[in-house]
Amino acid sequence: MPPLQALLALHGLWLLAFAGLARLIAIKWPPARVKCLGIALCAIGLAALGGLIAHDVLSSSPAGLSIYRKYIIQRALYVVGTTPDIPVIETILTGMALWVSARCTSRRQDEQRLPGGMSE
């Protein structure tokens, strides 16, 4: 297992890279497209998370699986935490941030379109 500082640094690097791209996309793209991208990133991230967990469960021996069945959640967290090459959690967080950003932006635009600029 790599040192904890290295794992945190790599996960932080992915978060910073994705945050910069997400900010640029949220500013430049229309809210409908940002929402679609956010939903797609969430779906891709969740599929990748499921794939990582399934690979870990299926790659263990059948004898070992019965013994460690109660530790599947801990093993899944370990695999996700120690695999910074595949930014699963960062992808899900970026997708959620884009999705929320698109909702807030579209609500703000809807409020500005109301007669007199007043919200209901």
RALIN-V337212 format. One record per residue. N is the residue number from 1. RES is the residue in one letter. OMEGA is omega in whole degrees, 0 to 359 (none if undefined). NEAR is the number of other ideal C-beta (glycine too) atoms within 12 Angstrom. Layout:
BEGIN
n->{N:N}
res->{RES:RES}
omega->{OMEGA:OMEGA}
near->{NEAR:NEAR}
END
This chain:
BEGIN
n->{1:2:3:4:5:6:7:8:9:10:11:12:13:14:15:16:17:18:19:20:21:22:23:24:25:26:27:28:29:30:31:32:33:34:35:36:37:38:39:40:41:42:43:44:45:46:47:48:49:50:51:52:53:54:55:56:57:58:59:60:61:62:63:64:65:66:67:68:69:70:71:72:73:74:75:76:77:78:79:80:81:82:83:84:85:86:87:88:89:90:91:92:93:94:95:96:97:98:99:100:101:102:103:104:105:106:107:108:109:110:111:112:113:114:115:116:117:118:119:120}
res->{M:P:P:L:Q:A:L:L:A:L:H:G:L:W:L:L:A:F:A:G:L:A:R:L:I:A:I:K:W:P:P:A:R:V:K:C:L:G:I:A:L:C:A:I:G:L:A:A:L:G:G:L:I:A:H:D:V:L:S:S:S:P:A:G:L:S:I:Y:R:K:Y:I:I:Q:R:A:L:Y:V:V:G:T:T:P:D:I:P:V:I:E:T:I:L:T:G:M:A:L:W:V:S:A:R:C:T:S:R:R:Q:D:E:Q:R:L:P:G:G:M:S:E}
omega->{177:178:182:180:179:178:179:179:180:176:176:177:177:180:179:180:180:180:178:178:180:179:179:179:181:180:189:187:175:185:181:179:178:179:179:178:179:179:180:179:176:181:179:179:179:176:178:177:177:178:178:181:179:178:180:181:183:181:178:182:179:178:179:180:181:181:186:182:181:180:184:181:178:179:179:177:178:181:180:181:183:176:181:178:180:186:185:183:179:178:179:180:179:177:178:179:178:180:180:179:179:178:180:180:180:176:179:179:178:179:179:181:181:180:178:179:181:177:182:none}
near->{11:15:11:13:10:15:21:16:15:24:28:18:18:28:23:18:18:31:21:16:25:31:18:17:29:30:16:15:21:17:26:17:20:32:28:19:31:34:23:22:32:27:19:22:31:21:19:26:28:20:21:29:26:17:19:26:23:15:15:21:11:12:9:16:17:13:13:19:15:10:18:21:15:15:25:25:18:18:30:30:23:23:27:25:17:25:31:34:31:33:33:30:26:36:36:26:30:37:31:22:30:30:21:19:26:21:18:16:17:15:16:14:14:13:9:9:12:9:13:10}
END
